[in-house]
Amino acid sequence: MNSLIGTYECKADAKGRLMLPAALKKQLADVLQDGFVLKRAVFQPCLELYPMAEWELLMQKVNKLNRFKKKNNDFIRRFTAGVKLVEVDSTGRLLIPKDLVVFAGISKNTVVSSAVNILEIWDKERYETAIDDAAMDFADLAEEVMGQDEEDGIS
């Protein structure tokens, strides 16, 4: 799958249904029928939506962890806590389960943002706060992550 592109403001209804923007549905057209995995993000108060193929690739890596190490078991348990299989219905809506709505603090106004090969789903106010907080440190972060001459960075 190619990288996903775009950040979109959306509305969630009272039942937690979110209409995916047409531009995202078009980008996801080849994988819509396979379903998705929706989970809590590790570092932010948002949700991550994985196309099934991307989730399976990630699980292949996780499955290589030695389960006879406590920290690995703890990681797996926490990483997969609240994971849900979800589908996009025929009208293009995604139902966000109630526990994940609560975790992410999702209200009516949401943001769906591409994060390379997955989508992040945010409450709009939390998204704006996260972007504003990160803006002050972004130049230093960009230099540290992308300015390396090693194989971990891009030059």
Disulfide bonds with the S-S distance in Angstrom:
none
